[in-house]
């Protein structure tokens, strides 16, 4: 059985200034966005849409606002409303962890809509451009959760080679943040990145990401202690699975509509 390494959540301490690993993971996510985005700018089918380096910098700025504001508000509203109602001063303390992916996802959608409207870009093209840049950033966030010993997994068979002794838990568990970093992050990145390497119908890339993330998250949630559970007919699902179901449905519908030409430019 493995032991959680329990690293110090503070990466750098300079007097009263403390830099947390959780924050550095988000910085790494934003740097990956820029690095991979600049590569995508050179792809012929992307260049034909008129994307520029300056657009990428602006998208990152809008995306950071969407991720931080949406992610934190999602954590407050979706997962712990009663706690934050009693501790409102902790809401802006994002360095302590507690960011909802689904909230951040909605925040980024809203931020990209605003950017597209101001720049005169088709929203579908914007979503297609950023979708392959998201999964590795998500993986960085889950590594931050692991460093903070957040999101513990469900009980695991102690004979499982990677079962882990989690801080504060007496029995071995699945290291669920690592599962989600690998499946929801790295594996999803490989699939979407390869799919986006060629020209696709408008919104196909964005829709594929939404659908596959919903599927991946629904699967990895089986190994994570749920924030709360929701009865669904004859079964009970976790809050994360409940929030992922609309993504699976919406992504599948949008992908079908994309290949039907629903979002293509209308010909005269």
C-alpha positions in Angstrom: 0.0 0.0 0.0 1.3 3.4 -0.9 1.4 6.4 1.5 0.3 9.8 0.5 3.5 11.9 0.4 1.8 14.8 2.3 4.0 17.6 0.8 3.9 21.0 2.3 1.1 22.9 0.4 3.3 26.0 0.5 5.9 25.8 -2.3 7.7 29.0 -1.6 7.6 31.1 1.6 9.3 34.6 1.5 8.4 36.1 4.8 4.7 36.8 4.9 4.4 36.0 1.2 3.5 32.4 0.6 3.1 30.7 -2.8 1.0 27.5 -2.7 1.4 24.5 -4.9 -2.3 24.8 -5.7 -1.7 28.2 -7.2 1.4 27.0 -9.1 -0.7 24.2 -10.7 -3.1 26.8 -12.1 -0.1 28.8 -13.4 1.2 25.7 -15.1 -2.3 25.2 -16.6 -2.3 28.7 -18.1 1.3 28.3 -19.4 0.3 25.1 -21.1 -2.7 26.9 -22.7 -0.3 29.4 -24.3 2.3 26.9 -25.4 -0.2 24.5 -27.0 -2.3 27.4 -28.3 0.6 28.8 -30.2 1.1 25.4 -31.8 -2.5 25.3 -32.9 -2.2 28.7 -34.5 0.2 27.1 -37.0 -2.2 24.4 -38.1 -3.4 25.2 -41.7 -7.1 24.8 -40.9 -6.8 27.0 -37.8 -4.8 29.6 -39.6 -7.5 29.9 -42.3 -9.9 31.2 -39.7 -7.7 34.2 -39.1 -6.5 33.5 -35.6 -3.6 35.6 -34.3 -1.2 35.4 -31.4 -2.8 38.4 -29.8 -6.1 36.5 -29.8 -4.5 33.8 -27.8 -3.3 36.2 -25.1 -6.8 37.8 -24.9 -8.4 34.4 -24.7 -6.2 33.4 -21.8 -7.1 36.6 -19.9 -10.8 36.0 -20.4 -10.4 32.3 -19.6 -8.6 32.9 -16.3 -11.4 35.1 -15.2 -13.9 32.5 -16.2 -12.1 29.6 -14.5 -11.4 31.4 -11.2 -14.8 33.2 -10.8 -16.9 30.3 -12.2 -14.9 27.6 -10.5 -15.1 29.3 -7.1 -18.7 30.2 -7.4 -19.5 26.7 -8.6 -17.8 25.2 -5.5 -19.8 27.6 -3.3 -23.2 27.0 -5.0 -23.0 23.4 -6.2 -21.1 21.7 -3.4 -20.9 23.7 -0.1 -23.5 26.5 0.0 -24.2 26.1 3.7 -20.6 26.1 4.7 -19.8 29.3 2.8 -23.0 30.9 4.0 -21.5 30.5 7.5 -18.0 31.5 6.4 -18.4 34.1 3.6 -14.9 35.5 4.2 -13.4 32.2 2.9 -15.1 32.5 -0.5 -12.2 34.5 -2.1 -9.5 32.3 -0.5 -9.0 30.1 -3.7 -5.4 29.2 -2.6 -6.9 26.9 0.0 -8.4 24.7 -2.7 -12.0 24.2 -3.6 -12.7 24.9 -7.3 -15.6 23.3 -9.1 -14.8 22.1 -12.6 -18.4 22.4 -13.7 -18.6 25.9 -12.3 -15.3 26.8 -14.1 -16.7 25.2 -17.3 -19.7 27.5 -17.2 -17.5 30.5 -16.4 -15.3 29.8 -19.4 -18.3 29.4 -21.7 -19.6 32.8 -20.6 -16.2 34.4 -20.9 -15.6 33.0 -24.4 -19.1 34.2 -25.4 -18.2 37.7 -24.3 -14.9 37.6 -26.1 -16.4 36.3 -29.3 -19.1 38.9 -29.2 -16.6 41.7 -28.8 -14.2 40.4 -31.5 -16.8 39.3 -34.0 -15.8 35.7 -34.0 -18.2 32.8 -34.4 -18.6 31.2 -30.9 -18.3 27.7 -32.4 -14.9 28.5 -33.8 -13.8 29.8 -30.4 -14.9 26.7 -28.5 -13.3 24.5 -31.1 -10.0 26.4 -30.8 -9.8 26.2 -27.0 -11.2 22.7 -26.4 -7.9 20.8 -27.0 -6.1 23.2 -24.7 -8.3 22.5 -21.6 -7.7 18.9 -20.5 -4.0 19.2 -19.5 -4.9 22.3 -17.5 -7.6 20.2 -15.8 -5.0 17.6 -15.0 -2.8 20.3 -13.3 -5.7 21.3 -11.1 -6.2 17.7 -10.0 -2.5 17.4 -9.1 -3.1 20.5 -7.0 -5.9 18.6 -5.3 -3.7 15.7 -4.7 -0.9 17.8 -3.1 -3.5 19.3 -0.8 -4.8 15.8 0.0 -8.3 16.9 -1.2 -11.0 14.7 -2.9 -10.1 11.4 -1.3 -11.2 8.2 -3.0 -13.5 5.5 -1.9 -12.2 2.5 0.1 -9.8 0.3 -1.9 -8.8 -3.3 -1.6 -5.5 -3.1 0.4 -4.0 -5.6 -2.0 -4.4 -3.1 -4.9 -0.9 -2.1 -5.9 -1.7 1.6 -5.9 -4.1 1.7 -2.9 -3.1 4.7 -0.8 -3.1 5.6 2.9 -4.8 9.0 2.8 -4.2 11.6 5.5 -6.9 11.4 8.2 -8.4 8.2 6.8 -7.7 4.9 8.6 -8.3 2.6 5.6 -6.7 2.5 2.1 -8.4 4.4 -0.6 -8.3 5.0 -4.3 -6.1 8.1 -5.1 -9.0 9.6 -7.0 -7.4 12.9 -7.9 -4.7 11.0 -9.8 -7.3 8.9 -11.6 -9.1 12.1 -12.7 -5.8 13.8 -13.7 -5.0 10.8 -15.9 -8.4 9.9 -17.3 -10.3 13.2 -17.4 -7.1 15.1 -18.2 -4.3 13.3 -20.0 -6.3 10.6 -21.8 -9.0 13.1 -22.9 -6.3 15.5 -24.1 -4.8 12.8 -26.3 -8.1 12.0 -27.9 -9.3 15.6 -28.4 -5.9 16.8 -29.6 -5.6 14.1 -32.2 -9.2 14.7 -33.3 -8.6 18.5 -33.6 -5.4 18.0 -35.7 -7.6 17.9 -38.8 -10.4 20.2 -40.0 -13.7 19.2 -38.6 -17.2 20.7 -38.9 -17.8 23.7 -36.8 -18.3 22.9 -33.1 -17.4 19.2 -33.6 -14.2 19.5 -31.5 -15.9 21.5 -28.7 -18.8 19.1 -28.6 -16.6 16.0 -28.5 -14.7 17.4 -25.6 -17.9 18.2 -23.6 -19.3 14.7 -24.3 -16.1 12.8 -23.5 -15.4 14.8 -20.4 -18.9 14.0 -19.1 -18.3 10.3 -19.8 -14.8 10.3 -18.2 -15.9 12.2 -15.2 -19.0 10.0 -14.7 -16.6 7.0 -14.7 -13.9 8.3 -12.4 -16.5 9.5 -9.9 -17.1 5.8 -9.0 -13.7 5.9 -7.2 -14.2 9.2 -5.4 -16.0 10.0 -2.2 -19.0 12.0 -3.3 -19.6 15.5 -2.0 -23.2 14.4 -1.8 -25.4 11.8 -3.5 -28.5 12.2 -5.6 -31.2 9.5 -6.1 -31.8 8.7 -9.7 -34.6 6.2 -10.2 -33.3 2.8 -9.0 -29.8 4.0 -8.5 -27.9 6.7 -6.5 -25.3 8.8 -8.2 -22.8 11.4 -7.0 -23.1 15.1 -7.4 -20.3 15.1 -9.9 -22.1 12.4 -12.0 -25.3 14.4 -11.8 -23.5 17.5 -13.2 -21.8 15.4 -15.9 -25.0 13.9 -17.3 -26.1 17.1 -19.0 -22.7 17.4 -20.5 -22.9 14.0 -22.1 -26.3 14.7 -23.5 -25.6 18.2 -24.7 -22.2 17.2 -26.2 -23.7 14.3 -28.1 -26.5 16.4 -29.5 -24.1 19.2 -30.5 -21.8 16.7 -32.1 -24.6 15.2 -34.2 -25.8 18.7 -35.2 -22.3 19.7 -36.1 -21.9 16.8 -38.6 -25.3 17.6 -40.0 -24.0 21.1 -40.9 -26.2 22.9 -38.5 -23.5 25.4 -37.4 -21.9 25.9 -40.9 -21.9 29.2 -42.6 -25.1 29.6 -44.7 -24.5 29.8 -48.4 -26.3 32.3 -50.5 
